[in-house]
Amino acid sequence: MREIKFRAWFPKEKFMAQCHTIACENGTHTLYIPKDGKMARLLHKKDYFEAGAGECELMQFTNIKSKSGVEIYEGDICNFICNDQVINWPPQAKYIKKQAIFEVIWDKENARFYPNILSGDRKSQTGKMEDRIEFQYTEIVGNIYENSELLK
């Protein structure tokens, strides 16, 4: 079964947190977040945080983990390296290394998480690099909020 999880980015506090529960009502998100370290100071003895529209950015878990077992969320920036077969004839099969840095985005039109290529190889021998990426073989290098310099 698919695991539904979210994390939240608080731009004002410049802080990322896992959400245990989210309640939405009248444009306000009530986020129930584990209190530890910086979050405990932010919540001021409450076990929840109320955020109006624009006060936090929610990111959904893709239900996929990186090659090192780290959960991949929408908004993560990942590195993918693969061997792309150039010649398909067995006695002389040749491979070249391909690499792409991409942002994980939600594709509303096709209802799926999608790798938006930021840099690196955009084509493979089998077509678009986006179609070749296998998330479980990627490495997370940051996210769009805490590492925005990677988007350039």
C-alpha positions in Angstrom: 0.0 0.0 0.0 1.2 3.5 -0.8 2.4 5.5 2.2 1.1 9.1 2.3 3.5 11.5 4.1 4.3 15.1 3.9 7.0 17.5 5.0 6.7 21.3 5.3 9.0 24.2 4.5 8.6 27.3 6.6 10.2 30.1 4.6 10.0 32.7 7.4 11.8 30.4 9.9 13.9 28.7 7.1 13.0 25.4 8.6 11.9 22.0 7.1 9.8 19.6 9.3 8.1 16.2 8.9 4.3 16.4 9.4 2.5 13.7 11.4 -1.0 15.0 10.6 -2.4 17.8 8.5 -5.8 19.4 9.0 -7.1 21.9 6.4 -9.9 24.3 7.1 -10.8 27.7 5.6 -7.4 28.2 3.9 -5.4 27.4 7.1 -3.3 24.3 7.5 -2.9 22.9 11.0 0.3 20.9 11.0 1.0 18.4 13.8 4.8 18.2 13.9 7.1 16.3 16.3 8.6 18.7 18.8 12.4 18.5 18.8 15.1 21.1 18.9 14.2 24.1 16.8 10.6 23.0 16.3 9.9 23.0 20.0 11.0 26.7 20.2 8.8 27.5 17.1 5.7 25.8 18.5 5.9 27.4 22.0 4.7 24.4 24.1 2.0 23.4 21.5 2.0 20.2 19.6 0.8 21.8 16.4 1.5 24.7 14.1 -1.1 26.8 12.3 0.0 28.1 8.9 -2.1 30.3 6.6 -1.9 30.3 2.8 1.7 31.0 1.8 3.2 30.5 5.3 4.4 27.0 4.5 5.0 24.8 1.5 3.9 21.2 1.7 5.8 18.5 -0.2 4.5 14.9 -0.7 6.5 11.8 -0.2 7.0 10.0 -3.6 6.9 6.6 -1.9 10.3 6.0 -3.4 13.7 5.9 -1.6 17.1 6.9 -3.0 19.9 4.3 -3.6 21.0 5.1 0.0 17.5 4.5 1.5 16.6 8.2 2.0 12.9 9.1 1.3 12.5 11.2 -1.9 10.0 14.1 -1.6 8.5 16.4 -4.2 10.9 19.4 -4.4 14.0 17.2 -3.9 17.0 17.8 -6.3 18.6 14.5 -7.3 21.6 13.2 -9.3 21.1 10.2 -11.6 24.0 8.4 -13.3 23.5 5.5 -15.7 25.3 3.6 -18.4 23.6 4.2 -21.7 24.1 1.5 -24.4 25.3 3.1 -27.6 25.8 0.0 -29.8 23.3 -2.7 -29.2 25.1 -5.4 -31.1 26.4 -8.0 -28.5 30.0 -8.6 -29.6 30.7 -4.9 -29.7 28.2 -3.5 -27.2 29.4 -0.1 -26.0 28.2 2.0 -23.1 28.7 5.6 -22.2 28.1 7.2 -18.8 25.1 9.6 -18.7 24.3 12.0 -15.9 21.4 14.3 -15.0 20.5 16.6 -12.2 16.8 16.9 -11.8 14.0 18.3 -9.5 11.2 16.0 -8.5 7.9 17.7 -9.5 4.3 16.6 -9.4 2.9 16.3 -13.0 -0.8 17.2 -12.5 -1.7 16.3 -16.1 -0.5 12.7 -15.8 -0.9 12.3 -12.0 2.7 11.3 -11.3 6.0 12.4 -9.9 8.3 13.4 -12.7 12.0 14.3 -13.0 12.4 17.8 -14.4 15.9 17.9 -15.8 18.0 20.9 -14.6 21.4 20.0 -16.0 23.4 17.2 -17.6 22.3 14.8 -20.4 18.9 15.5 -21.8 18.8 12.6 -24.2 19.7 8.9 -24.1 19.9 6.4 -26.9 16.4 5.3 -26.0 14.8 8.7 -26.1 14.3 11.5 -23.5 16.5 11.2 -20.4 13.4 11.9 -18.2 11.9 8.5 -19.3 15.2 6.7 -18.5 15.6 7.9 -14.9 14.9 5.3 -12.2 14.4 7.1 -8.9 15.7 4.3 -6.8 19.1 4.6 -8.4 19.4 8.4 -7.6 21.2 10.3 -5.0 19.5 13.3 -3.2 21.7 16.4 -3.4 19.4 18.9 -1.9 15.9 20.5 -2.2 14.5 23.6 -3.9 14.1 25.5 -0.7 17.3 24.9 1.3 19.5 24.5 -1.8 18.0 26.9 -4.4 21.5 27.5 -5.9 21.3 24.0 -7.4 18.4 25.2 -9.6 20.7 27.6 -11.6 
